[in-house]
Amino acid sequence: MGKNPPLWGGILLINLNLSIMEKFLKQLANIPNDKLLHFFYGTIIGFICILFFGVGGFVLTLLIAVLKEIIDYFRYGKMGYWKFSIQESCKDILFTSTPALMMVIISLF
């Protein structure tokens, strides 16, 4: 009969996976609440758009995200209250449109 692999190898692998998972969870905890809200609402908007428009729903979700940031600029930026930079707006657009892109990729396969 063949020999069983040593137990320590499995424990080492589990410990390695746990440390990777711990690092991943710590990184998730560092995501700002604003970005999580963009991801959440992007998921809802993306689902509805893709449900009705298929793959074109991603483009519509991206357009909605861009229009939302333009509205924010005119609402807050013109009043001197522009606390977000262009870089932050681009991150907001990315976090809003990413769920729709994920749904399109899943639907293609």
LODO-957664 format. One record per residue: residue number from 1; residue in one letter; x, y, z of N, C-alpha, C, O in turn. Coordinates in Angstrom, 3 decimals, decimal comma. Layout:
BEGIN
+-----+------+----------+----------+----------+----------+----------+----------+----------+----------+----------+----------+----------+----------+
!  nr ! rest !      npx !      npy !      npz !     capx !     capy !     capz !      cpx !      cpy !      cpz !      opx !      opy !      opz !
+-----+------+----------+----------+----------+----------+----------+----------+----------+----------+----------+----------+----------+----------+
! NUM !    A !        X !        Y !        Z !        X !        Y !        Z !        X !        Y !        Z !        X !        Y !        Z !
...
+-----+------+----------+----------+----------+----------+----------+----------+----------+----------+----------+----------+----------+----------+
This chain:
BEGIN
+-----+------+----------+----------+----------+----------+----------+----------+----------+----------+----------+----------+----------+----------+
!  nr ! rest !      npx !      npy !      npz !     capx !     capy !     capz !      cpx !      cpy !      cpz !      opx !      opy !      opz !
+-----+------+----------+----------+----------+----------+----------+----------+----------+----------+----------+----------+----------+----------+
!   1 !    M !    0,823 !   -1,177 !    0,000 !    0,000 !    0,000 !    0,000 !    0,865 !    1,237 !    0,000 !    1,986 !    1,224 !    0,508 !
!   2 !    G !    0,343 !    2,308 !   -0,570 !    1,088 !    3,557 !   -0,639 !    1,104 !    4,282 !    0,698 !    0,238 !    4,094 !    1,552 !
!   3 !    K !    2,109 !    5,105 !    0,839 !    2,227 !    5,868 !    2,075 !    1,330 !    7,100 !    2,004 !    1,152 !    7,693 !    0,940 !
!   4 !    N !    0,773 !    7,473 !    3,146 !   -0,003 !    8,709 !    3,237 !    0,946 !    9,894 !    3,331 !    2,013 !    9,780 !    3,934 !
!   5 !    P !    0,578 !   11,028 !    2,747 !    1,450 !   12,203 !    2,857 !    1,524 !   12,658 !    4,313 !    0,575 !   12,465 !    5,074 !
!   6 !    P !    2,643 !   13,258 !    4,700 !    2,773 !   13,692 !    6,089 !    1,725 !   14,744 !    6,444 !    1,352 !   15,587 !    5,628 !
!   7 !    L !    1,270 !   14,663 !    7,678 !    0,224 !   15,563 !    8,155 !    0,696 !   17,008 !    8,197 !   -0,088 !   17,926 !    7,956 !
!   8 !    W !    1,972 !   17,213 !    8,502 !    2,452 !   18,590 !    8,646 !    2,318 !   19,378 !    7,350 !    2,155 !   20,597 !    7,388 !
!   9 !    G !    2,383 !   18,706 !    6,204 !    2,243 !   19,406 !    4,927 !    0,864 !   20,021 !    4,783 !    0,725 !   21,147 !    4,306 !
!  10 !    G !   -0,162 !   19,275 !    5,200 !   -1,523 !   19,802 !    5,136 !   -1,728 !   20,949 !    6,097 !   -2,409 !   21,922 !    5,773 !
!  11 !    I !   -1,143 !   20,844 !    7,282 !   -1,269 !   21,923 !    8,265 !   -0,567 !   23,172 !    7,769 !   -1,074 !   24,282 !    7,930 !
!  12 !    L !    0,608 !   22,992 !    7,162 !    1,345 !   24,135 !    6,620 !    0,527 !   24,828 !    5,542 !    0,475 !   26,057 !    5,493 !
!  13 !    L !   -0,113 !   24,044 !    4,675 !   -0,932 !   24,612 !    3,602 !   -2,132 !   25,368 !    4,170 !   -2,475 !   26,447 !    3,686 !
!  14 !    I !   -2,767 !   24,804 !    5,195 !   -3,905 !   25,477 !    5,816 !   -3,460 !   26,777 !    6,471 !   -4,139 !   27,797 !    6,349 !
!  15 !    N !   -2,319 !   26,749 !    7,171 !   -1,804 !   27,954 !    7,808 !   -1,451 !   29,013 !    6,766 !   -1,690 !   30,201 !    6,983 !
!  16 !    L !   -0,885 !   28,589 !    5,640 !   -0,549 !   29,528 !    4,576 !   -1,815 !   30,166 !    4,016 !   -1,853 !   31,376 !    3,795 !
!  17 !    N !   -2,865 !   29,352 !    3,782 !   -4,124 !   29,876 !    3,267 !   -4,787 !   30,823 !    4,263 !   -5,373 !   31,828 !    3,861 !
!  18 !    L !   -4,702 !   30,516 !    5,550 !   -5,292 !   31,396 !    6,558 !   -4,577 !   32,733 !    6,605 !   -5,222 !   33,770 !    6,760 !
!  19 !    S !   -3,256 !   32,731 !    6,475 !   -2,547 !   34,001 !    6,513 !   -2,876 !   34,847 !    5,281 !   -2,969 !   36,071 !    5,377 !
!  20 !    I !   -3,049 !   34,209 !    4,142 !   -3,444 !   34,942 !    2,934 !   -4,854 !   35,505 !    3,106 !   -5,126 !   36,647 !    2,737 !
!  21 !    M !   -5,746 !   34,690 !    3,671 !   -7,125 !   35,132 !    3,903 !   -7,165 !   36,276 !    4,916 !   -7,925 !   37,229 !    4,741 !
!  22 !    E !   -6,360 !   36,193 !    5,966 !   -6,311 !   37,267 !    6,956 !   -5,845 !   38,575 !    6,329 !   -6,403 !   39,636 !    6,610 !
!  23 !    K !   -4,822 !   38,500 !    5,479 !   -4,328 !   39,695 !    4,793 !   -5,423 !   40,274 !    3,882 !   -5,615 !   41,488 !    3,815 !
!  24 !    F !   -6,131 !   39,381 !    3,188 !   -7,199 !   39,821 !    2,285 !   -8,314 !   40,518 !    3,064 !   -8,804 !   41,567 !    2,647 !
!  25 !    L !   -8,714 !   39,933 !    4,196 !   -9,783 !   40,530 !    4,996 !   -9,366 !   41,868 !    5,603 !  -10,191 !   42,772 !    5,736 !
!  26 !    K !   -8,100 !   41,999 !    5,969 !   -7,612 !   43,277 !    6,487 !   -7,669 !   44,352 !    5,400 !   -7,999 !   45,505 !    5,677 !
!  27 !    Q !   -7,345 !   43,968 !    4,161 !   -7,424 !   44,922 !    3,055 !   -8,873 !   45,322 !    2,783 !   -9,150 !   46,484 !    2,485 !
!  28 !    L !   -9,789 !   44,373 !    2,882 !  -11,202 !   44,686 !    2,681 !  -11,709 !   45,665 !    3,731 !  -12,543 !   46,522 !    3,439 !
!  29 !    A !  -11,208 !   45,537 !    4,943 !  -11,644 !   46,423 !    6,025 !  -11,170 !   47,853 !    5,815 !  -11,715 !   48,781 !    6,413 !
!  30 !    N !  -10,164 !   48,037 !    4,975 !   -9,622 !   49,377 !    4,722 !  -10,334 !   50,125 !    3,603 !  -10,007 !   51,282 !    3,338 !
!  31 !    I !  -11,296 !   49,493 !    2,942 !  -12,026 !   50,166 !    1,859 !  -12,973 !   51,192 !    2,482 !  -13,756 !   50,842 !    3,365 !
!  32 !    P !  -12,916 !   52,450 !    2,039 !  -13,792 !   53,477 !    2,619 !  -15,273 !   53,165 !    2,392 !  -15,643 !   52,541 !    1,397 !
!  33 !    N !  -16,107 !   53,606 !    3,328 !  -17,543 !   53,359 !    3,272 !  -18,157 !   53,931 !    1,994 !  -19,064 !   53,328 !    1,420 !
!  34 !    D !  -17,676 !   55,077 !    1,552 !  -18,181 !   55,711 !    0,333 !  -18,016 !   54,783 !   -0,878 !  -18,920 !   54,660 !   -1,704 !
!  35 !    K !  -16,866 !   54,141 !   -0,968 !  -16,612 !   53,246 !   -2,104 !  -17,487 !   51,988 !   -2,021 !  -17,943 !   51,474 !   -3,042 !
!  36 !    L !  -17,718 !   51,500 !   -0,793 !  -18,599 !   50,346 !   -0,633 !  -20,032 !   50,675 !   -1,046 !  -20,724 !   49,845 !   -1,634 !
!  37 !    L !  -20,466 !   51,890 !   -0,733 !  -21,804 !   52,317 !   -1,165 !  -21,877 !   52,417 !   -2,682 !  -22,888 !   52,036 !   -3,273 !
!  38 !    H !  -20,820 !   52,923 !   -3,330 !  -20,788 !   52,966 !   -4,797 !  -20,874 !   51,555 !   -5,367 !  -21,583 !   51,323 !   -6,346 !
!  39 !    F !  -20,161 !   50,618 !   -4,764 !  -20,195 !   49,230 !   -5,237 !  -21,588 !   48,633 !   -5,050 !  -22,095 !   47,946 !   -5,936 !
!  40 !    F !  -22,201 !   48,893 !   -3,908 !  -23,534 !   48,362 !   -3,616 !  -24,563 !   48,896 !   -4,617 !  -25,293 !   48,123 !   -5,238 !
!  41 !    Y !  -24,614 !   50,225 !   -4,769 !  -25,591 !   50,800 !   -5,693 !  -25,245 !   50,478 !   -7,143 !  -26,140 !   50,369 !   -7,981 !
!  42 !    G !  -23,974 !   50,328 !   -7,444 !  -23,579 !   49,900 !   -8,784 !  -24,061 !   48,499 !   -9,093 !  -24,399 !   48,186 !  -10,235 !
!  43 !    T !  -24,095 !   47,647 !   -8,063 !  -24,609 !   46,290 !   -8,242 !  -26,096 !   46,324 !   -8,576 !  -26,547 !   45,620 !   -9,480 !
!  44 !    I !  -26,850 !   47,130 !   -7,858 !  -28,290 !   47,228 !   -8,108 !  -28,558 !   47,833 !   -9,488 !  -29,343 !   47,291 !  -10,265 !
!  45 !    I !  -27,907 !   48,949 !   -9,786 !  -28,102 !   49,615 !  -11,077 !  -27,657 !   48,703 !  -12,214 !  -28,351 !   48,573 !  -13,222 !
!  46 !    G !  -26,493 !   48,072 !  -12,048 !  -25,975 !   47,177 !  -13,088 !  -26,889 !   45,996 !  -13,337 !  -27,116 !   45,613 !  -14,485 !
!  47 !    F !  -27,420 !   45,410 !  -12,262 !  -28,327 !   44,270 !  -12,418 !  -29,559 !   44,659 !  -13,224 !  -29,962 !   43,947 !  -14,144 !
!  48 !    I !  -30,151 !   45,791 !  -12,870 !  -31,360 !   46,237 !  -13,579 !  -31,051 !   46,541 !  -15,035 !  -31,794 !   46,135 !  -15,929 !
!  49 !    C !  -29,951 !   47,258 !  -15,278 !  -29,595 !   47,628 !  -16,662 !  -29,274 !   46,403 !  -17,506 !  -29,698 !   46,313 !  -18,658 !
!  50 !    I !  -28,521 !   45,452 !  -16,935 !  -28,166 !   44,259 !  -17,697 !  -29,385 !   43,361 !  -17,889 !  -29,496 !   42,681 !  -18,909 !
!  51 !    L !  -30,289 !   43,352 !  -16,930 !  -31,518 !   42,567 !  -17,056 !  -32,339 !   43,033 !  -18,255 !  -32,886 !   42,213 !  -18,992 !
!  52 !    F !  -32,424 !   44,353 !  -18,451 !  -33,243 !   44,895 !  -19,535 !  -32,480 !   45,099 !  -20,843 !  -33,076 !   44,994 !  -21,915 !
!  53 !    F !  -31,171 !   45,388 !  -20,782 !  -30,426 !   45,758 !  -21,985 !  -29,277 !   44,819 !  -22,320 !  -28,534 !   45,078 !  -23,267 !
!  54 !    G !  -29,113 !   43,748 !  -21,580 !  -28,043 !   42,793 !  -21,871 !  -26,676 !   43,406 !  -21,645 !  -26,471 !   44,159 !  -20,693 !
!  55 !    V !  -25,747 !   43,082 !  -22,522 !  -24,373 !   43,565 !  -22,387 !  -24,320 !   45,090 !  -22,464 !  -23,450 !   45,707 !  -21,850 !
!  56 !    G !  -25,232 !   45,699 !  -23,205 !  -25,289 !   47,161 !  -23,286 !  -25,625 !   47,798 !  -21,952 !  -25,437 !   49,001 !  -21,772 !
!  57 !    G !  -26,117 !   47,005 !  -21,020 !  -26,408 !   47,520 !  -19,693 !  -25,159 !   47,980 !  -18,962 !  -25,229 !   48,860 !  -18,104 !
!  58 !    F !  -24,011 !   47,387 !  -19,295 !  -22,756 !   47,851 !  -18,697 !  -22,458 !   49,280 !  -19,122 !  -22,066 !   50,115 !  -18,307 !
!  59 !    V !  -22,647 !   49,549 !  -20,409 !  -22,397 !   50,907 !  -20,914 !  -23,353 !   51,891 !  -20,246 !  -22,957 !   53,000 !  -19,887 !
!  60 !    L !  -24,599 !   51,489 !  -20,083 !  -25,573 !   52,353 !  -19,426 !  -25,200 !   52,590 !  -17,962 !  -25,332 !   53,709 !  -17,466 !
!  61 !    T !  -24,738 !   51,556 !  -17,272 !  -24,299 !   51,702 !  -15,883 !  -23,107 !   52,645 !  -15,801 !  -23,045 !   53,492 !  -14,910 !
!  62 !    L !  -22,165 !   52,505 !  -16,719 !  -21,003 !   53,396 !  -16,754 !  -21,433 !   54,835 !  -17,012 !  -20,905 !   55,761 !  -16,397 !
!  63 !    L !  -22,381 !   55,024 !  -17,910 !  -22,895 !   56,365 !  -18,206 !  -23,582 !   56,968 !  -16,974 !  -23,398 !   58,149 !  -16,678 !
!  64 !    I !  -24,360 !   56,172 !  -16,267 !  -25,029 !   56,652 !  -15,049 !  -23,993 !   57,063 !  -14,005 !  -24,156 !   58,083 !  -13,334 !
!  65 !    A !  -22,927 !   56,271 !  -13,866 !  -21,877 !   56,592 !  -12,891 !  -21,180 !   57,898 !  -13,246 !  -20,906 !   58,717 !  -12,369 !
!  66 !    V !  -20,893 !   58,094 !  -14,529 !  -20,233 !   59,336 !  -14,963 !  -21,161 !   60,523 !  -14,759 !  -20,727 !   61,570 !  -14,278 !
!  67 !    L !  -22,432 !   60,377 !  -15,118 !  -23,389 !   61,475 !  -14,935 !  -23,559 !   61,830 !  -13,464 !  -23,720 !   63,003 !  -13,130 !
!  68 !    K !  -23,526 !   60,842 !  -12,586 !  -23,640 !   61,103 !  -11,159 !  -22,467 !   61,945 !  -10,669 !  -22,652 !   62,859 !   -9,865 !
!  69 !    E !  -21,271 !   61,647 !  -11,145 !  -20,094 !   62,428 !  -10,742 !  -20,129 !   63,842 !  -11,337 !  -19,670 !   64,791 !  -10,701 !
!  70 !    I !  -20,669 !   63,985 !  -12,545 !  -20,819 !   65,325 !  -13,136 !  -21,823 !   66,136 !  -12,333 !  -21,598 !   67,317 !  -12,068 !
!  71 !    I !  -22,924 !   65,511 !  -11,944 !  -23,920 !   66,203 !  -11,107 !  -23,303 !   66,613 !   -9,777 !  -23,540 !   67,722 !   -9,299 !
!  72 !    D !  -22,515 !   65,726 !   -9,177 !  -21,831 !   66,071 !   -7,927 !  -20,913 !   67,262 !   -8,113 !  -20,831 !   68,130 !   -7,243 !
!  73 !    Y !  -20,220 !   67,309 !   -9,247 !  -19,319 !   68,429 !   -9,496 !  -20,097 !   69,742 !   -9,547 !  -19,701 !   70,728 !   -8,925 !
!  74 !    F !  -21,208 !   69,753 !  -10,291 !  -21,987 !   70,994 !  -10,395 !  -22,711 !   71,317 !   -9,095 !  -22,937 !   72,490 !   -8,797 !
!  75 !    R !  -23,077 !   70,316 !   -8,323 !  -23,763 !   70,557 !   -7,064 !  -22,801 !   71,082 !   -6,000 !  -23,129 !   72,024 !   -5,278 !
!  76 !    Y !  -21,625 !   70,482 !   -5,902 !  -20,701 !   70,839 !   -4,829 !  -19,491 !   71,638 !   -5,304 !  -18,991 !   72,495 !   -4,576 !
!  77 !    G !  -19,026 !   71,370 !   -6,495 !  -17,810 !   72,016 !   -6,995 !  -17,976 !   73,491 !   -7,270 !  -17,082 !   74,280 !   -6,965 !
!  78 !    K !  -19,079 !   73,872 !   -7,828 !  -19,307 !   75,282 !   -8,166 !  -19,514 !   76,146 !   -6,927 !  -19,337 !   77,363 !   -6,982 !
!  79 !    M !  -19,888 !   75,521 !   -5,806 !  -20,124 !   76,277 !   -4,583 !  -18,860 !   76,390 !   -3,734 !  -18,911 !   76,897 !   -2,614 !
!  80 !    G !  -17,737 !   75,925 !   -4,253 !  -16,502 !   75,970 !   -3,500 !  -16,391 !   74,851 !   -2,481 !  -15,502 !   74,869 !   -1,630 !
!  81 !    Y !  -17,278 !   73,888 !   -2,559 !  -17,290 !   72,790 !   -1,612 !  -16,779 !   71,509 !   -2,275 !  -17,176 !   70,409 !   -1,889 !
!  82 !    W !  -15,922 !   71,645 !   -3,246 !  -15,445 !   70,496 !   -4,000 !  -14,388 !   69,778 !   -3,186 !  -13,199 !   70,077 !   -3,295 !
!  83 !    K !  -14,824 !   68,827 !   -2,368 !  -13,902 !   68,114 !   -1,498 !  -13,300 !   66,888 !   -2,164 !  -12,344 !   66,312 !   -1,645 !
!  84 !    F !  -13,838 !   66,484 !   -3,293 !  -13,322 !   65,316 !   -3,987 !  -12,471 !   65,755 !   -5,168 !  -12,801 !   66,715 !   -5,863 !
!  85 !    S !  -11,398 !   65,058 !   -5,382 !  -10,556 !   65,354 !   -6,527 !  -11,048 !   64,560 !   -7,741 !  -11,947 !   63,727 !   -7,631 !
!  86 !    I !  -10,458 !   64,827 !   -8,870 !  -10,777 !   64,069 !  -10,080 !  -10,430 !   62,602 !   -9,870 !  -11,139 !   61,714 !  -10,342 !
!  87 !    Q !   -9,330 !   62,353 !   -9,157 !   -8,923 !   60,983 !   -8,886 !   -9,989 !   60,247 !   -8,065 !  -10,281 !   59,082 !   -8,337 !
!  88 !    E !  -10,559 !   60,906 !   -7,080 !  -11,616 !   60,284 !   -6,275 !  -12,869 !   60,036 !   -7,111 !  -13,536 !   59,016 !   -6,941 !
!  89 !    S !  -13,189 !   60,954 !   -8,001 !  -14,350 !   60,749 !   -8,874 !  -14,142 !   59,547 !   -9,787 !  -15,070 !   58,776 !  -10,031 !
!  90 !    C !  -12,932 !   59,391 !  -10,285 !  -12,637 !   58,231 !  -11,135 !  -12,748 !   56,935 !  -10,334 !  -13,219 !   55,924 !  -10,855 !
!  91 !    K !  -12,318 !   56,958 !   -9,076 !  -12,468 !   55,778 !   -8,219 !  -13,945 !   55,481 !   -7,986 !  -14,353 !   54,320 !   -7,984 !
!  92 !    D !  -14,747 !   56,526 !   -7,789 !  -16,187 !   56,330 !   -7,604 !  -16,811 !   55,683 !   -8,838 !  -17,622 !   54,765 !   -8,721 !
!  93 !    I !  -16,433 !   56,162 !  -10,007 !  -16,947 !   55,594 !  -11,257 !  -16,521 !   54,135 !  -11,381 !  -17,311 !   53,288 !  -11,798 !
!  94 !    L !  -15,280 !   53,842 !  -11,020 !  -14,776 !   52,471 !  -11,083 !  -15,541 !   51,554 !  -10,134 !  -15,925 !   50,449 !  -10,518 !
!  95 !    F !  -15,767 !   52,002 !   -8,896 !  -16,477 !   51,174 !   -7,933 !  -17,952 !   51,013 !   -8,300 !  -18,562 !   50,002 !   -7,951 !
!  96 !    T !  -18,531 !   51,981 !   -8,992 !  -19,930 !   51,868 !   -9,403 !  -20,089 !   50,938 !  -10,596 !  -21,057 !   50,180 !  -10,660 !
!  97 !    S !  -19,167 !   50,981 !  -11,532 !  -19,329 !   50,212 !  -12,769 !  -18,735 !   48,806 !  -12,710 !  -19,077 !   47,966 !  -13,543 !
!  98 !    T !  -17,867 !   48,533 !  -11,759 !  -17,234 !   47,208 !  -11,678 !  -18,234 !   46,064 !  -11,522 !  -18,080 !   45,046 !  -12,197 !
!  99 !    P !  -19,259 !   46,182 !  -10,657 !  -20,215 !   45,056 !  -10,556 !  -20,899 !   44,735 !  -11,881 !  -21,132 !   43,566 !  -12,192 !
! 100 !    A !  -21,219 !   45,754 !  -12,654 !  -21,862 !   45,508 !  -13,949 !  -20,902 !   44,785 !  -14,894 !  -21,308 !   43,892 !  -15,637 !
! 101 !    L !  -19,640 !   45,172 !  -14,860 !  -18,650 !   44,485 !  -15,696 !  -18,513 !   43,028 !  -15,281 !  -18,406 !   42,142 !  -16,129 !
! 102 !    M !  -18,517 !   42,784 !  -13,987 !  -18,447 !   41,402 !  -13,491 !  -19,652 !   40,596 !  -13,964 !  -19,508 !   39,437 !  -14,351 !
! 103 !    M !  -20,845 !   41,202 !  -13,937 !  -22,051 !   40,505 !  -14,384 !  -21,985 !   40,192 !  -15,868 !  -22,405 !   39,118 !  -16,298 !
! 104 !    V !  -21,461 !   41,127 !  -16,655 !  -21,337 !   40,884 !  -18,108 !  -20,374 !   39,747 !  -18,353 !  -20,657 !   38,872 !  -19,171 !
! 105 !    I !  -19,247 !   39,732 !  -17,670 !  -18,265 !   38,658 !  -17,862 !  -18,875 !   37,316 !  -17,499 !  -18,691 !   36,336 !  -18,221 !
! 106 !    I !  -19,603 !   37,259 !  -16,383 !  -20,237 !   36,008 !  -15,972 !  -21,294 !   35,572 !  -16,991 !  -21,414 !   34,384 !  -17,293 !
! 107 !    S !  -22,053 !   36,527 !  -17,516 !  -23,113 !   36,166 !  -18,459 !  -22,570 !   35,674 !  -19,800 !  -23,265 !   34,960 !  -20,523 !
! 108 !    L !  -21,343 !   36,047 !  -20,137 !  -20,752 !   35,600 !  -21,398 !  -20,243 !   34,168 !  -21,332 !  -20,054 !   33,525 !  -22,364 !
! 109 !    F !  -20,026 !   33,677 !  -20,142 !  -19,479 !   32,320 !  -19,998 !  -20,480 !   31,413 !  -19,442 !  -20,201 !   30,230 !  -19,250 !
+-----+------+----------+----------+----------+----------+----------+----------+----------+----------+----------+----------+----------+----------+
